[in-house]
């Protein structure tokens, strides 16, 4: 008998899959209510939702009884009949997953995109698919022992989800475990926490300073993407902004090259790719102010990258900041804000903590997104940036809800 743990879309997709396979199973939606290990009697395998931490009693009991605990990703891998590309990282994984998927489609190949983005992996299974592109979270990798990836990349590793892991080192190891499952490793040479591997393919910013397969070079004041010695396109031809997106594009190019995509087709896709919703997304220009929705920025490093991207374009920026703070060091973010941001609107639970660290010329507080936008629109700035550096659950259902409220308010009232 199989046991499914969880109540979200991942657990539901596992249930649908097992039902199609006529495999008997039991489903427990709320694992916190399980008080007795006797529920494991007769269970030979557990399929678990990634949101359930390894510290829950049911997980500990199962491991003590040597019952296999399996992710939906591993179950998917057992049945997928086409090459799988895996993408993880603290930031940027959704962007790279979507861009690579669009590159594959632009090369007239049938692709399914899923995992931690969009569809659960099991819902993507189809005999017609030629490539699977999966975004993989550390939570999914925690419960994945066997995964057959044709190629994979760890984009970057910065402190995140430290409430889930005993230490940052444990989080790092969860991310790096992706490489244990790869036929071909694609490595970001600019990420110090990822060991270089002579057998891998490498990418990185500023190619002349490091031996990489894909990189950039600056020549006569302009920056270009390169493959080896071949110039591919100018960086300013891409729709996305920010150095972090240059790195994301290099990752997608490296993966696409490994699976044999046509380079001309990939370049054409990059030039039209506008990125994903809630990720440094340009919303509108109202009264000569550009509004950006970066609600996906739920940690400090994401907001740092957003600020750096916009300071290259605007002299004056108003930042909407705050929410449920994470267990991380925000000092580098505060330093950057104090140096480059002229006005800050604070929202959420983090307000009292954050305001003690900010020394910008204008700091105000708002008890709603609507009030925050109203205050921001009255500041003397060229751009308003929603990049909270915090989780959203104190005021919103999730980061998507937060971003939608921001966008709807701007589009309807300003």
Secondary structure, 3 states (H helix, E strand, C coil): CEEEECCCHHHHHHHHHHHHCCCCEEEECCHHHCCCHHHHCCCCEEEECCCCCCCCHHHHHHHHCCCEEECHHHHHHHHCCCEEEEEECCCCHHHHHHHHHHHHHHCCCCEEEEECCCECHHHHCCCCCCEEEEECCHHHHHCCCCCCEEEEEECCCCCCCCCCCCCHHHHHHHHHHHHHHEEEEEEECCCCCCCCCCCCEEEECCHHHCCCCEEEEEECCEEEEEECCEEEEEHHHCCCCCHHHHHHHHHHHHHHHHCCCCHHHHHHHHHHCCCCCCCCEEEEEECCEEEEECCCCCCHHHHHHHHHHHHCCCCCEEEEECCECCCCCCHHHHHHHHHHCCEEEECCCCHHHHHCCCCCCEEEECCCHHHHHHHHHCCCCCEEEECCCCECCCCCCCHHHHHHHHHHHHHHHC
